[in-house]
Amino acid sequence: MQHTTAEETDDSTLLAGLRNREAKAFERLMRRYNRRLFRAARGIVRDDAEAQDAVQEAWLHAFLSIASFRAESSLATWLTRIVINQALTQQRRAGRLVFLGDAGSDEEADMPHPTQAAAGGTSPEDELATLQLRLQLQHAVNLLPPIYRSVFILRAVEGLDVQETADALAVSTDVVKTRLVRARSMLRAQLAPVPEADARHLYEFQGARCDETVAVVLARLRALGIVRDH
């Protein structure tokens, strides 16, 4: 018998709310997955603003096609695929071709060497060093080619398992494992050792940025007559 998680059960409740066009259901779902979608997009596009645009467009696409969701994968995976496809579309429109399939190029790219710093402890100086190291790690991750950055962000930053990552990127689990090894190798050339424990703190999406995305998407859904507030 297939195990159903509490998150999946709650997703089902939210899906029912979406079908009833309840604004609160749309908002709760966005707040639940905004960071995951932002990180997934950030694995493809070059900067945070592009990633936020991809998230907003992905939500609109998802909400307009929610009837097509058949639960063949988890809702989270379905949403992640949509935002990745949106990010890839944006790159193509900008004349930047990104290919993530199993046959994608594994050519490594040269990356500048960020200055290294030591981290640890809890003093103000140590906290500053930790912040600097995280910024250096994020800079190094930004410089990875998308074929590796996308895997590293989904696995090491967002914490998805190998199968979830493979499903989101539409590649095999072996490809995910190989690309994560290569990404780590490329990062070690820039930061030795790679402070991977700090990776979970990269590419956060909360506060004003999350609020803005929710507000923009809800406004567009109301304009389309898809959302009702009462």
Sequence and secondary structure as in RCSB ss.txt:
>XXXX:A:sequence
MQHTTAEETDDSTLLAGLRNREAKAFERLMRRYNRRLFRAARGIVRDDAEAQDAVQEAWLHAFLSIASFRAESSL
ATWLTRIVINQALTQQRRAGRLVFLGDAGSDEEADMPHPTQAAAGGTSPEDELATLQLRLQLQHAVNLLPPIYRS
VFILRAVEGLDVQETADALAVSTDVVKTRLVRARSMLRAQLAPVPEADARHLYEFQGARCDETVAVVLARLRALG
IVRDH
>XXXX:A:secstr
     HHHHHHHHHHHHHHTTBHHHHHHHHHHHHHHHHHHHHTTSSSHHHHHHHHHHHHHHHHHTGGG  SSS H
HHHHHHHHHHHHHHHHHHTT     STT                 SSSHHHHHHHHHHHHHHHHHHHTS HHHHH
HHIIIIIS   HHHHHHHHTS HHHHHHHHHHHHHHHHTTSSS  GGGGGGSS   THHHHHHHHHHHHHHHHTT
  B  
